[in-house]
Amino acid sequence: MTTLDANPAFTQRVFSGIKPSGGLTLGNYLGAIKPWVNMQGPDFETIYCVVDLHAITVWQDPKELRAATHEVVAAMIASGIDPDSSVVFNQSQVAAHAQLGWIFNCVARVGWMNRMTQFKDKAGKNAEQVSLGLYAYPALMAADILAYHATHVPVGEDQKQHVELTRDIAAKFNHDFGVDFFPKTNPVIEGPAMRVMNLRDGSKKMSKSGESDMERINMLDTAELIAKKFKKARTDPAALPDNLEDLKGRAEARNLVDIYAGLSGTTPEAVIAEYAGAGWGQFKPALADLAVAKLAPISDEMRRLMADPAELDQILGKGADKAEAISRPILDQVYDIVGLVRSR
Ligand code: TRP
């Protein structure tokens, strides 16, 4: 039996990844970056990765990919991820991801991949034309997580199936080689506004690719624009009720309450208790003020950081060194388990 004690000082290790995409939204902030900030501290060792190898499963303009990588790192640091206490790096710089990813391609079954709903959604009718990398993406994601023996993976609801696949791959590897090597990974899905919806249509996720800029808040929006977007956000004529139950069927109203809760670090219940009976003429300006107060310092700091890519690269480089130091010994053991001769 092979066991591992990579870092006994930490009992629990968090790994999560974010795709480098330009035009980060409030959804990225409340759904990923902010929960990551909150997981820092004595309970967890936190590893946060900009997954550039995942990004290229669909073609990326090289210049834009570089800029997007810098934008995401800037957003992480500006939002409070501390590169000295967390490990912050970009995936392509730590070879263990691709190396373990290949081994997992040989562990995962084609039938498993065929069940991945995200692949089906993304590939659609085009399944014959998309890249092989897009199909194998979940095996690379399993490698991201398991190269660090991570136990906790904060993700959105849409990634739960991939985390379950990670457990299946770990279990099959352990079984096939008769080892107890890879730990069980737990998805961590919590918090209000994990899923921020479109400001014009509460049934759709807020995304950077929607047709109108008015349907989303971008992390780099000015204070005026943020206020305007919330003022114009779609709602319904009714006032806010005094309990969440009564927000059923009022997707846009619920979304604004969730956003308020996410930004203020409270629960939707607390927000509804505070604003029971309030009309939109009262709630929307309060939400806009809150959003500006929270986001303006972050976007200012983002702009400062993005103006100095060399500083960002230095942060990423230090993070890659730390990530390498954790994942290299794990990968070495994987090679030994599998029977790959390590000649140097
Ligand atoms: N697939 C994730 C997404 O699209 C990003 C991701 C890649 C990730 N590797 C990961 C998330 C590992 C958590 C852990 O959002």
Residues whose N, C-alpha, C, O or C-beta is under 5 A from the ligand:
A	BS01	LIG	F15 S16 G17 I18 K19 V51 M141 D144 V153 P154 V155
